[in-house]
Each structure stands twice: as C-alpha cells, then as structure tokens.
Amino acid sequence: MIKHIKFTVGNVWEGYKTVEVSIGTKNSSYKILRNGLNDVDKKSARAVEVSSEWVAELDALNIFSWKTDFCNADILDGTQWELIYKWGRKIYHGHGSNAYPENWEKFLDWLDKLIPELQFVNRKRLEKVTLNYNRESAIGYEISENLTLDRREKILTLDKKVSKHTYDITLVEEKLFDAAQNFFDGLEVQEFNELAMPKIKIELVRHDGSIENIDAVYSESCLPGLTKFIDVIKNFASDLSAEIFAPLAEPEKDLQGKYIFCKVQFKGSYKSYTYRAEDETLAVGDVVDVPVGRNNDVAQAKIVEIGYFDEADAPFPIDKIKTIIGKHIADDWENY
C-alpha cells in the first residue's frame, strides 16, 4: 500500500520548504515544490529503491498518534510547519508553530535520508556544548566546574564542586543554541601561554555526530566573543545563586618593558600595600608570600589589584620597592 506525505516547514525570513513524497513497498519518489524564499520549478526525483529499515523508521514514528495542533504561544514568529500523511484511507493532517511532536527530530532525519539536498536539519547544528572550567585556587587545590547545554534533553546544567544546578531550557532553547552556534562557528582561538590559568576545555557535539574539542585559556583575548556568549547564559540563569565560572580574565597586555605592581592585603586588615611582581601569571585573588619589616620576614597576603607601568610612570621607585616572593602554596589561608 502506497504512503503519501506532503510536508511544509520554514519561517518568513528564510522561506519555506515544501515536498511531496510517495513511498511504495520497494521504492520511493519525491517532488520539491518550494525551497526557501523563492519558488522553484517543480523538481521530481525518479523512483529509487528504499530499504525496509527506512520504511520501518517511518512506521515507528507512529504519526497517526500525533495530535493535530502544536502551538507555543510564548514564542512569536519562529518556525511553522504542516504535515499531511496518507496511508490507504487513513489521513493525518497536523500543523504547528514553534512546537513539535516528541519524535520530530527523527522525522526530519528520516526525510533528510531521502532528500539530503534540502537539509531539513543542519548537519553541523550544535546538539550539545560542554564547557569545563579549570583553575588552581589561592591555596593550591584544583577547582573544576562543568557547564552543559543539551538540546536533546532541553537542559542547562552547571556542575560545581559543592552544588549542581539544572534548568529547563525548553522556552529559550533556540536563543541559547543560536548564541552558541554564532560564537563557535565564527571562533578563531588566539595564541596563548600554555602555563596561563584559568583553563577551559570545550566539547562540541554536532548533529552529524562529529565531535570537536577546544583547549584554551578562559579569557576574552584567547576566545574573542566568549564574554557575550557567557552573558547570554547568565541572563537566562539570572536567579542562579552560584556564579557561572568566574569573571573572565582580562585581555592579555603587552608587558614588553613594563613593570608589574600589585596591591595586597594581609589577613584581618583592609589596608593595602604595594609590591613589585615578576610573575606575569599572578592574578587578583591569588595569595602570595611577601617580605615584611626590616628583617624581611615572610608573610602571606592576597592580591587585590594589579597594574602595569613604564618605569617613568611607576608609583614607586623601581629599586626601592620590595618584590613578591611567589604564590603561597601551603593550605593555611582558609576562610580569608
């Protein structure tokens, strides 16, 4: 018994795709009636042999059990679709606007196998994005956090060391993944110091099953556009009590010929003291060993500000200011 499908999907900006498909027991054919913003001449494909497995995939979708009206009133414009499916005397006629049956993606993939030129689903579409943020704390232990965007499960997950936060992204899925697609598809990772911290590892899973991995420094200078992408996530999860990762590292500065000055605070004091530094990897929040007093006894302090100066602009004479010894590696700086 022959099965017939007429399917239209699209939006007012990109136009609509309309196809008619006829499926027999041994072969299948299709007509492209419309493809995008402009009408095209009707294009018919010769009947081609199809596998029983492919036909079985259609039957497994159980289209006759779909409801006939899918509509998401919370999203304006967006994607509209209409499907007419005939099998013998049985007819399904359904439509939707920004809402779909549960196995919608499987239906589009099924069509793509027959008409790959239309790409009902972009093969390079992002399906899952995982960001692993990694840095060393001020007292020497490793901090690792994961943020995941999952299109299939429609969730955003932030997995921190001491807590886990999960959000349903059904209503903002398109916005979040559009932001991810725009950022990662146009990303050009800049050169970075392998020893610099904090680090970020990114895994991108695309619709065609390909996986891309990116290792970089968590900074705007290394990953141009990262700030905007993280802000999109933060705006959605505005009630998130736990911070998403940490403030982005400032763009790398040209330190050629410049001197590094750090203001530090000692435990229990709000007064700051200035030291020189020779370690370019030091960051605000690091706990460091510094010389104090006439005998240059070693004490610990936290960096609260960092500046870069030419010798002529330095806030103190270069040869008269004490220099930070290095990062404090012991674990006696808890509860600062």
Steps between C-alpha positions, in 0.01 A plus 500: 500500500644837393558771760488869412651793689470872435715703737570873536734663754670838531466862605442843345871593500649194334195385308329161495589154374218289359535142379273218391617144560354174369615178663430158353600159624826500305566857390438864577485829309463864592421845361651825628226763468670783685847556642567817695389854422458449128268262324677242290390293206352177616784255528416133491730217595484167329380213707789355695529179693461543873591270784239330711680645802440856373128433451486337844645818650201692364256249645678519836429875517132411547389822332130412524529532877629860481256767602401730215576841652838596650544861606736682736336834576805617697711531183407748227572435134759220483436173314168378361424163346221294346487128431249290304562125521282252313512123522207333336187657646681632806593869489695710749488878456700691761671835535703695754672824591821470704376177656546145379426132564742322730671313216514802265878484457479136393242595236728772356798263500286243321416755227866603471595146407273522195556868408844596636522808277235681706664442839192519717748489787839674469755221531739733681235615746620491859321237709709516815755746637714418803732753664749377760651785702817424692722710723717472806365662815692749710597222741615256237215258436333453163158649425313335213146588388287384206227678309295302247238604245307198374255555214356147505434500875412875497702573812780726616715351775760675714695245701715664767721343763240530776171540310315411181250726324265388221270714285229407251586695182196401293380859454845646428664207323512681165649818649768316696605273215492784246743687726716187529490437123594861419785500751660164425451501121682834477759431769868540428700398807790737556846393610543464874757413763470129581575577867236771532194443719207454522453244226187396313431181306209506256327205337257561211272221380335568163195349334705281266664338803834676462675618816732800521726574797652838586763563770565863586545761772178632651539856374347735245836554334542127435134434414361819340124520559501277808379786723185550293427126491540460877281809554217338299515201735517723808200704386296183467615359836469837674374340820799268521646546848827334402721699265560360153872433506680826590545850355667468162873557498593840364648512150872439509705816523818584319746475787806571292712739708229545765519440874231316697376655825255323732297632789458238772305467824604301804254277678276697735598838352331722243810710441688427177876496436681517167761251378672435173444166326698308241248222442270590208253223592402658832133600518270692731397263780829309511661457841873574491804494723646846557793640702401728791679717749863584544601134508289407198308235688272297271125560534196424291271750328228499236534695175215751463625706203758468222646777283752518215727803470789641305788593728422872466138445610568251780332592830822425692871502410583166344814447710336587833186285505487142628417214266246222548677172571243280326163329531423356842473122464413392855140442611492737799306782329148366550204720585676817396 
